Amino acid sequence: MSAVWSRTVERGDDGALRVGGCDVRELAGEFGTPLYIVDEEDMRARAAAFRDHFTAAFGRHGAKCDVFYASKSFLSSRVARWMLDEDLNMDVASGGELEIALRGGMPPERIALHGNNKSDAEIERALKVGVGRLVVDSLGEIGIIDAIAFELGVKAPVMVRVTTGVHAGGHEYIATSHEDQKFGLSLATGAAMDAVRLVHAAENLELLGIHTHIGSQILSIDAFRESATRMLKLRADFAAESGVEMPEVDLGGGYAIAYVPGAESIDPQVAAFEMADAVAEALEAAGGSWPRLSIEPGRAISGPAGMTLYRVGVVKTVQLEEGGERAYVAVDGGMSDNMRTITYGAEYSATLAARLSDEHPKLSRVVGKHCESGDIVVRNVELPGDVDRGDLLAVPATGAYGRVMANNYNGLLRPAVVSVRDGEATLLIRRDTMEDLLRWDVAPD
């Protein structure tokens, strides 16, 4: 199988895919479709690769680098346990993600709470359980956290999120370090330095350091290099002004993965050593001692580890204006289980998952069953011309943002998530039921 599939995926002589030693036909029979399948061995290995390579790369310089799994990409309590087993920390972006991480056994001191609009309740809960860091996203939030920490009689560990002005990655909706957007405090306008000063001066806050996140689907280390240069200069400028050297710097995540055969992705080993050298150069220019670094990969760990399994319903062929034909292959899910195609114009691939075919490939579009013409799962893919009702299709690289962005549009039920390893399947998140859907609805008297 190509690089877009997780490492244990193989196709048997009968044409059926197996992942983690499990036949997809049996998984579909037991858990139904659509179905998210997570290759546990693959996901753990990707987490371990980031841990090992970044530890080794920064260790050459006598420095430390922590890896925080960005749980927004995919989270369940078992996944939180896997990340702890692999010695990763975790970042969460809401009270709900915090509770799932805690349920999975992630120690609170290894959790970072993000969010541009944290509620008082979320801040209070985070401080009560003792999270390791709260990432401040605005000047106004500093006073709010300070006041809540005072009421609780604790010192809140705080990092300041900096908008460095370095724009990297794909779609504009997932670029997070340009000026005109909701995240962070601007380096260019001085807001970031103002925030650092305020946190340092607050009696109930502990200034851990500064944090940035420059975007997603980043293929070049150049953007990280420039971001690190600007972050370390801010750190040095504050040290020169205050005599205090912030102990930590977080450079965020955004490492690209491949969604279609032949697409590029970032090799974590190459990224680790290039980033460590880039930080060393930036530190030499800025001055000061090495901070403790951290990074936040999410998609790069969970994305390639997952696939979505669908069952085909209606298949029809249309004539294209420019000539030729396209098959529209409708499956039993769609934009309710994968929002990325319609939201970001994301590209995916698909394959016939349960049999072989000698039919000539045909230009196809995999679509869902929603009342939207934009309800597309895979925009363009070559599928055998005999794909028909009842066939299983597998879409790789859906481990990130599939289930966490899933919804009940048109009253569809969100799919289950199962992990597979060594021939065993484990339910991570159960499928919605019609009873769930009706329970949420308040019936008329």
NORSUL-V951551 format. One record per backbone hydrogen bond with DSSP energy under -0.5 kcal/mol. NH is the residue of the N-H (numbers start at 0). CO is the residue of the C=O. If there is no record, write none. Layout:
nh=NH co=CO
nh=NH co=CO
This chain:
nh=4 co=1
nh=8 co=5
nh=9 co=17
nh=11 co=9
nh=11 co=15
nh=14 co=11
nh=16 co=352
nh=17 co=9
nh=18 co=21
nh=21 co=18
nh=23 co=16
nh=26 co=22
nh=27 co=23
nh=28 co=24
nh=29 co=25
nh=30 co=26
nh=31 co=27
nh=33 co=308
nh=34 co=308
nh=35 co=415
nh=36 co=306
nh=37 co=417
nh=38 co=36
nh=38 co=304
nh=39 co=37
nh=39 co=419
nh=40 co=419
nh=42 co=38
nh=43 co=39
nh=44 co=40
nh=45 co=41
nh=46 co=42
nh=47 co=43
nh=48 co=44
nh=49 co=45
nh=50 co=46
nh=51 co=47
nh=52 co=48
nh=53 co=49
nh=54 co=50
nh=55 co=51
nh=56 co=52
nh=57 co=53
nh=58 co=54
nh=59 co=55
nh=60 co=57
nh=61 co=58
nh=62 co=57
nh=65 co=292
nh=67 co=65
nh=67 co=294
nh=68 co=66
nh=68 co=88
nh=69 co=296
nh=70 co=68
nh=70 co=90
nh=72 co=69
nh=79 co=75
nh=80 co=76
nh=81 co=77
nh=82 co=78
nh=83 co=79
nh=84 co=80
nh=85 co=81
nh=86 co=83
nh=87 co=82
nh=88 co=66
nh=89 co=109
nh=90 co=68
nh=91 co=111
nh=97 co=93
nh=98 co=94
nh=99 co=95
nh=100 co=96
nh=101 co=97
nh=102 co=98
nh=103 co=99
nh=104 co=101
nh=105 co=100
nh=109 co=106
nh=110 co=107
nh=111 co=89
nh=112 co=132
nh=113 co=91
nh=113 co=111
nh=117 co=114
nh=122 co=118
nh=123 co=119
nh=124 co=120
nh=125 co=121
nh=126 co=122
nh=127 co=123
nh=128 co=124
nh=129 co=125
nh=130 co=125
nh=131 co=107
nh=131 co=110
nh=132 co=110
nh=133 co=156
nh=134 co=112
nh=135 co=133
nh=135 co=158
nh=141 co=137
nh=141 co=138
nh=142 co=138
nh=143 co=139
nh=144 co=140
nh=145 co=141
nh=146 co=142
nh=147 co=143
nh=148 co=144
nh=149 co=145
nh=150 co=146
nh=151 co=147
nh=152 co=148
nh=152 co=149
nh=153 co=148
nh=155 co=153
nh=155 co=203
nh=157 co=155
nh=157 co=205
nh=158 co=133
nh=159 co=208
nh=160 co=135
nh=160 co=158
nh=161 co=159
nh=161 co=210
nh=162 co=184
nh=163 co=161
nh=164 co=176
nh=166 co=164
nh=167 co=165
nh=167 co=213
nh=169 co=215
nh=173 co=170
nh=174 co=171
nh=176 co=213
nh=180 co=178
nh=184 co=160
nh=186 co=162
nh=189 co=186
nh=190 co=185
nh=191 co=185
nh=193 co=189
nh=194 co=190
nh=195 co=191
nh=196 co=192
nh=197 co=193
nh=198 co=194
nh=199 co=195
nh=200 co=196
nh=201 co=197
nh=204 co=201
nh=205 co=155
nh=206 co=204
nh=207 co=157
nh=207 co=205
nh=208 co=157
nh=209 co=247
nh=210 co=159
nh=211 co=249
nh=217 co=253
nh=222 co=219
nh=224 co=220
nh=225 co=221
nh=226 co=222
nh=227 co=223
nh=228 co=224
nh=229 co=225
nh=230 co=226
nh=231 co=227
nh=232 co=228
nh=233 co=229
nh=234 co=230
nh=235 co=231
nh=236 co=232
nh=237 co=233
nh=238 co=234
nh=239 co=235
nh=240 co=236
nh=241 co=237
nh=242 co=238
nh=243 co=237
nh=245 co=243
nh=247 co=207
nh=248 co=291
nh=249 co=209
nh=250 co=248
nh=250 co=293
nh=255 co=217
nh=262 co=259
nh=265 co=255
nh=267 co=265
nh=270 co=266
nh=271 co=267
nh=272 co=268
nh=273 co=269
nh=274 co=270
nh=275 co=271
nh=276 co=272
nh=277 co=273
nh=278 co=274
nh=279 co=275
nh=280 co=276
nh=281 co=277
nh=282 co=278
nh=283 co=279
nh=284 co=280
nh=285 co=281
nh=286 co=282
nh=291 co=246
nh=292 co=63
nh=292 co=290
nh=293 co=248
nh=294 co=65
nh=295 co=251
nh=300 co=297
nh=301 co=297
nh=302 co=298
nh=303 co=298
nh=305 co=301
nh=305 co=302
nh=306 co=36
nh=307 co=394
nh=308 co=34
nh=309 co=307
nh=309 co=392
nh=311 co=390
nh=312 co=329
nh=315 co=327
nh=317 co=325
nh=319 co=323
nh=322 co=319
nh=325 co=317
nh=326 co=362
nh=327 co=315
nh=328 co=326
nh=328 co=364
nh=329 co=313
nh=329 co=327
nh=330 co=366
nh=331 co=310
nh=336 co=333
nh=337 co=333
nh=342 co=338
nh=343 co=339
nh=344 co=340
nh=345 co=339
nh=348 co=258
nh=350 co=393
nh=352 co=391
nh=353 co=391
nh=354 co=14
nh=355 co=13
nh=361 co=382
nh=363 co=380
nh=364 co=326
nh=365 co=377
nh=366 co=328
nh=366 co=364
nh=367 co=374
nh=368 co=332
nh=371 co=369
nh=374 co=371
nh=375 co=373
nh=376 co=365
nh=377 co=365
nh=380 co=363
nh=382 co=361
nh=382 co=380
nh=384 co=359
nh=386 co=383
nh=389 co=311
nh=390 co=387
nh=392 co=309
nh=393 co=350
nh=394 co=307
nh=395 co=393
nh=396 co=305
nh=397 co=305
nh=398 co=302
nh=398 co=305
nh=400 co=72
nh=401 co=397
nh=404 co=401
nh=405 co=402
nh=406 co=335
nh=410 co=407
nh=411 co=408
nh=415 co=33
nh=416 co=428
nh=417 co=35
nh=418 co=425
nh=419 co=37
nh=420 co=423
nh=422 co=19
nh=423 co=420
nh=425 co=418
nh=427 co=416
nh=428 co=416
nh=431 co=413
nh=436 co=432
nh=437 co=433
nh=438 co=434
nh=439 co=435
nh=440 co=436
nh=442 co=440
